[in-house]
Structure formats: C-alpha cells, structure tokens
Amino acid sequence: MDEKKLFDHINEFIQEHNLNLHEVKLKNFIGKSIIQILVYNDEIAISTDQLEKVHKRILQIDESLIPDNYSIEVSSLGLEREIVEYNDYERNLGNYIYLKSDFYKGEGYLVDLNKDEIILKIDKNKNKIKIPFKAISFCRKAVKV
C-alpha cells in the first residue's frame, strides 16, 4: 500500500468537507489491519455527521489504494492536540499552549516564532520567554479555564 498516494487522495476530498488531514496511520491491533485517519478544523468543532460522511467517502476509494482486509477509523484530533511540526506552531500563533522544555514547563500564549525558536507570553504582565525548538520535549494546545 502506497501511504503517500493514499494520504494525497484522501486529502483531496477531506478539504471538500472543510476539514484538514492531519495524519493517515497504518496500525495493527490484535491481528487486524487498520487505517487510522485523523482530521481537524481549527475554526469549528467537527461533528460526528462530518466524520461519518468522510468515512463513507473513504469506503468508496479504489481497492488498489485500500485493500479489502483493512478497517477504516476516522476521528478528529482533540482540542488539546499535540504540536509537533513547524507548520503546527504557525497555525497556533496567538493560541494558548502547554509545553515542556529544558528550562520551562507550563502554559502561555504563543506570540511569535522563527526557524529556531518560539516566543511565549507566560503571564498577565506580558513577560515573554524565548524557547529554542531543540529544547522543547513536548507541546500541545491548551484550554484556558
């Protein structure tokens, strides 16, 4: 199975549903082959109806891309999804995030970034810290309560 070709094919019609494709992952669970498709929309919540429509559309894909012996799982990323790639950080500019790094662990607003580091506003006094990407061990969106 050509994962890149499958990703590209699914990505085409995912966008028709106002969704973004995060990942297509091949898994095995108790001897069962599964294709897990993770979608997101940063603007609005994703309904189960949307996921069902996407699932039905994926079931129509040619068998040359998805063999019959695979089960399909379509789900959305959670609100507090992990931020991994540079473009994830770009999409989250201005958002409230949680991160762990070599010298800071906590929450703040992602206010800027460049190829080497992010800038995080960490308190009401607008104090900002620079954190190099290489120092970040974990980062995710956070919900401020």
Secondary structure, 3 states (H helix, E strand, C coil): CCHHHHHHHHHHHHHHHCCEEEEEEEEEECCEEEEEEEEECCCCCCCHHHHHHHHHHHHCCCCCCCCCCEEEEEEECCCCCECCCHHHHHHCCCCEEEEEECCCEEEEEEEEECCCEEEEECCCCCCEEEEEHHHEEEEEECCCC
